[in-house]
Amino acid sequence: MNFRYFTLLITLLAAGCSQPSEKIIVATAANVQYVMKEIKTKFEKESGKEIQIVVGSSGNLTTQIREGAPFDVFVSADTKYPEEIFKNGGSEEKPKVYALGSLVLWSKNIPQAELNLALLASAKVKKIAIPNPKTAPYGVAAMEVLQSQNLAGKTESKLVYGESIAQTAQYIVSGSAEAGFNALAIVLAPEMKGKGHYIAIDPKLHKPIQQAAILLKHSDSSPKKESSRQFYDFLYSKKGQAILVKYGYKPMIE
């Protein structure tokens, strides 16, 4: 068990030592963290239920779930990890896609008019930030883009991997990397307004970024079983989907 997960587990358990907690704990892929804050606010206001968000890469969150982290809902950046959880008995029902994500190329200092994929192979760009494709689905998509444009070999030595899309964003907005790949939802977040320039990546250059969520297994006697279901359903409701659209996601309902 890694130290970060151990610290998380102790924190969550300590919070419930005095009395059983009915707070819904939502494991959230980093690209969804800002939209999830807004969904949390809306859901709490309407339901009176309390949400706690735990953010990380989809791969790392899956590892934590596998090791017994007390999460109630997992909102992933892909379908692979939720499907793995379902196949291993972590849920009583199959995961569902809640949105399609969009990939962008982002830079703190390069003007939008000059920003393009070919520029990544030039001497102007010394470091390219990318989410780690081993744990972050947007990193997989970014690698597919580089390969489709015959840029993988030309940029391999420039790649700087972020543990999650959030860490990758830090590399970009700090200027540590001249450019990088990230989620449209991150650059559209109010917290990122005015921090650099970006261009949308043609979705034909990578496989669709289907993002799925899964309702994790509860015992029939769990006080959180019903409230977790309510939150899960809210994510797919018109109100939940409208918030996702604000952040550049393609909704799964019209």
C-alpha positions as CSV (number, residue, x, y, z in Angstrom):
1,M,0.0,0.0,0.0
2,N,1.6,3.3,-1.0
3,F,2.0,6.2,1.4
4,R,-0.5,8.5,-0.4
5,Y,-3.3,5.9,-0.3
6,F,-2.5,5.1,3.3
7,T,-2.8,8.8,4.3
8,L,-6.1,9.1,2.4
9,L,-7.5,6.0,4.1
10,I,-6.5,7.2,7.6
11,T,-8.1,10.6,6.9
12,L,-11.4,9.1,5.7
13,L,-11.5,6.6,8.6
14,A,-10.6,9.3,11.2
15,A,-13.4,11.5,9.9
16,G,-15.9,8.8,10.7
17,C,-14.5,7.6,14.1
18,S,-16.9,9.6,16.2
19,Q,-20.0,8.5,14.3
20,P,-20.8,6.7,11.0
21,S,-20.5,9.2,8.2
22,E,-23.2,9.4,5.6
23,K,-21.1,11.7,3.4
24,I,-21.0,10.4,-0.2
25,I,-17.3,10.0,-1.3
26,V,-16.8,10.4,-5.0
27,A,-13.5,9.3,-6.6
28,T,-13.1,11.8,-9.4
29,A,-10.7,11.8,-12.4
30,A,-8.6,14.9,-12.4
31,N,-10.1,16.2,-15.7
32,V,-13.5,16.3,-14.1
33,Q,-12.5,18.0,-10.8
34,Y,-13.8,21.5,-11.6
35,V,-17.0,20.4,-13.2
36,M,-17.5,18.1,-10.2
37,K,-17.2,21.0,-7.8
38,E,-20.2,22.6,-9.5
39,I,-22.2,19.4,-9.7
40,K,-21.5,18.8,-6.0
41,T,-22.8,22.3,-5.1
42,K,-26.0,21.8,-7.2
43,F,-26.6,18.3,-5.9
44,E,-26.1,19.2,-2.2
45,K,-28.4,22.2,-2.5
46,E,-31.2,20.1,-4.0
47,S,-30.8,16.9,-2.0
48,G,-29.5,18.1,1.3
49,K,-26.9,15.3,1.1
50,E,-23.1,16.0,1.5
51,I,-20.4,15.1,-1.0
52,Q,-16.7,14.6,-0.5
53,I,-14.6,14.7,-3.7
54,V,-11.3,12.7,-3.9
55,V,-9.3,13.7,-7.0
56,G,-6.6,11.6,-8.8
57,S,-5.7,9.9,-12.1
58,S,-8.2,7.2,-13.1
59,G,-5.5,4.5,-12.9
60,N,-4.4,5.5,-9.4
61,L,-8.0,5.8,-8.1
62,T,-8.7,2.3,-9.5
63,T,-5.8,1.0,-7.5
64,Q,-7.1,2.6,-4.4
65,I,-10.6,1.1,-5.0
66,R,-8.9,-2.3,-5.5
67,E,-7.1,-1.9,-2.2
68,G,-10.4,-1.1,-0.3
69,A,-10.7,2.7,-0.4
70,P,-14.2,3.6,1.0
71,F,-15.4,5.3,-2.2
72,D,-19.1,5.3,-3.1
73,V,-19.0,6.4,-6.8
74,F,-16.1,6.5,-9.3
75,V,-16.2,9.1,-12.0
76,S,-13.5,8.0,-14.5
77,A,-11.8,9.6,-17.5
78,D,-12.4,6.5,-19.5
79,T,-14.3,3.3,-19.7
80,K,-11.5,0.8,-19.2
81,Y,-11.0,1.3,-15.5
82,P,-14.7,1.3,-14.5
83,E,-15.1,-1.9,-16.6
84,E,-12.2,-3.5,-14.8
85,I,-13.8,-2.7,-11.4
86,F,-17.1,-4.2,-12.6
87,K,-15.5,-7.4,-13.9
88,N,-13.7,-7.8,-10.5
89,G,-17.0,-7.6,-8.6
90,G,-16.7,-4.0,-7.4
91,S,-20.2,-3.1,-8.6
92,E,-23.5,-4.7,-9.1
93,E,-24.1,-3.0,-12.4
94,K,-22.1,-2.1,-15.5
95,P,-20.6,1.4,-15.8
96,K,-22.2,4.0,-18.0
97,V,-20.6,6.6,-20.2
98,Y,-21.6,10.1,-18.9
99,A,-19.8,12.3,-21.4
100,L,-17.2,12.5,-24.2
101,G,-14.1,14.5,-23.4
102,S,-12.1,16.9,-25.6
103,L,-8.3,17.2,-25.9
104,V,-6.5,20.5,-26.3
105,L,-2.9,21.7,-26.9
106,W,-2.2,24.4,-24.3
107,S,0.7,26.9,-23.7
108,K,1.3,29.6,-21.2
109,N,3.3,31.9,-23.6
110,I,2.8,30.7,-27.2
111,P,0.1,32.8,-28.9
112,Q,-2.9,30.9,-30.1
113,A,-2.2,31.9,-33.7
114,E,1.2,30.2,-33.5
115,L,0.1,27.1,-31.6
116,N,-0.1,23.9,-33.7
117,L,1.0,20.3,-33.5
118,A,4.0,20.7,-35.9
119,L,5.4,23.4,-33.6
120,L,6.0,20.6,-31.0
121,A,8.9,19.3,-33.0
122,S,10.6,22.7,-33.4
123,A,13.4,24.1,-31.3
124,K,10.9,26.6,-29.8
125,V,9.4,23.9,-27.7
126,K,11.9,22.2,-25.4
127,K,9.4,20.4,-23.0
128,I,5.9,19.0,-23.7
129,A,3.7,18.2,-20.7
130,I,1.5,15.2,-21.1
131,P,-0.6,13.1,-18.6
132,N,1.1,9.8,-17.9
133,P,-0.6,7.4,-20.4
134,K,-0.1,4.5,-18.0
135,T,-2.6,6.0,-15.6
136,A,-4.3,8.9,-17.4
137,P,-6.6,8.3,-20.4
138,Y,-6.0,11.8,-21.8
139,G,-2.3,10.8,-21.9
140,V,-3.3,7.9,-24.1
141,A,-5.2,10.2,-26.4
142,A,-2.2,12.6,-26.6
143,M,0.1,9.8,-27.6
144,E,-2.3,8.7,-30.3
145,V,-2.3,12.3,-31.6
146,L,1.5,12.4,-31.7
147,Q,1.7,9.1,-33.5
148,S,-1.0,10.0,-36.0
149,Q,1.1,13.1,-37.0
150,N,4.4,11.2,-37.1
151,L,5.6,13.3,-34.1
152,A,6.1,10.6,-31.6
153,G,9.8,10.0,-32.4
154,K,10.6,13.7,-32.9
155,T,9.1,14.7,-29.5
156,E,9.9,11.6,-27.3
157,S,12.9,13.3,-25.6
158,K,10.8,16.4,-24.8
159,L,7.9,14.7,-23.0
160,V,7.4,15.5,-19.3
161,Y,4.8,13.2,-17.7
162,G,2.3,14.4,-15.1
163,E,0.9,12.0,-12.6
164,S,-2.5,13.2,-13.6
165,I,-4.0,15.8,-15.8
166,A,-4.0,18.3,-12.9
167,Q,-0.2,18.0,-12.4
168,T,0.2,18.3,-16.2
169,A,-1.8,21.6,-16.1
170,Q,0.6,22.8,-13.4
171,Y,3.6,22.2,-15.6
172,I,1.9,24.2,-18.4
173,V,0.6,27.2,-16.5
174,S,3.9,27.5,-14.6
175,G,5.8,27.6,-17.8
176,S,7.9,24.6,-16.8
177,A,6.8,23.1,-20.2
178,E,6.4,25.4,-23.2
179,A,3.3,23.4,-24.3
180,G,1.3,20.4,-23.3
181,F,-1.8,18.3,-23.8
182,N,-4.8,18.7,-21.4
183,A,-8.6,18.5,-21.2
184,L,-10.8,21.2,-22.5
185,A,-12.7,21.0,-19.2
186,I,-9.5,22.2,-17.4
187,V,-8.8,25.2,-19.5
188,L,-12.5,26.3,-19.4
189,A,-12.5,26.2,-15.6
190,P,-12.9,29.6,-13.9
191,E,-9.7,28.8,-12.0
192,M,-7.8,28.7,-15.3
193,K,-9.3,31.7,-17.0
194,G,-6.7,33.8,-18.8
195,K,-3.8,31.3,-18.1
196,G,-2.3,30.9,-21.5
197,H,-3.7,29.9,-24.9
198,Y,-5.0,26.7,-26.3
199,I,-6.3,25.1,-29.5
200,A,-8.7,22.2,-29.8
201,I,-7.3,18.9,-31.1
202,D,-9.2,17.3,-34.0
203,P,-11.0,14.4,-32.3
204,K,-10.4,12.3,-35.5
205,L,-6.7,12.1,-34.5
206,H,-7.4,9.9,-31.5
207,K,-9.9,7.4,-30.2
208,P,-13.0,8.9,-28.6
209,I,-12.5,9.8,-25.0
210,Q,-15.5,8.1,-23.5
211,Q,-15.8,8.8,-19.8
212,A,-17.8,6.5,-17.6
213,A,-18.9,6.4,-14.0
214,I,-19.7,3.4,-11.8
215,L,-21.7,3.0,-8.7
216,L,-19.5,1.1,-6.3
217,K,-20.9,-1.9,-4.3
218,H,-22.6,-1.3,-0.9
219,S,-24.1,-3.7,1.5
220,D,-27.9,-3.7,1.6
221,S,-27.7,-2.2,5.1
222,S,-25.4,0.6,4.2
223,P,-26.9,4.0,5.0
224,K,-25.2,5.4,1.9
225,K,-26.6,3.0,-0.6
226,E,-29.6,5.1,-1.5
227,S,-27.9,8.5,-1.4
228,S,-25.0,7.3,-3.5
229,R,-27.6,6.1,-6.1
230,Q,-29.2,9.5,-6.1
231,F,-25.9,11.2,-6.8
232,Y,-25.0,8.7,-9.5
233,D,-28.4,9.3,-11.2
234,F,-27.9,13.1,-10.9
235,L,-24.7,12.8,-13.0
236,Y,-26.8,11.5,-15.9
237,S,-29.8,13.9,-15.4
238,K,-30.4,16.9,-17.5
239,K,-29.1,19.2,-14.8
240,G,-25.9,17.2,-14.4
241,Q,-25.4,17.0,-18.1
242,A,-25.9,20.7,-18.5
243,I,-23.1,21.4,-16.2
244,L,-20.8,19.0,-18.1
245,V,-21.6,20.9,-21.3
246,K,-20.5,24.1,-19.8
247,Y,-17.0,22.6,-19.4
248,G,-16.8,21.4,-23.0
249,Y,-18.0,17.9,-22.7
250,K,-20.3,16.3,-25.2
251,P,-23.3,15.1,-23.2
252,M,-24.8,11.6,-23.4
253,I,-28.4,12.9,-23.4
254,E,-30.0,15.7,-25.4
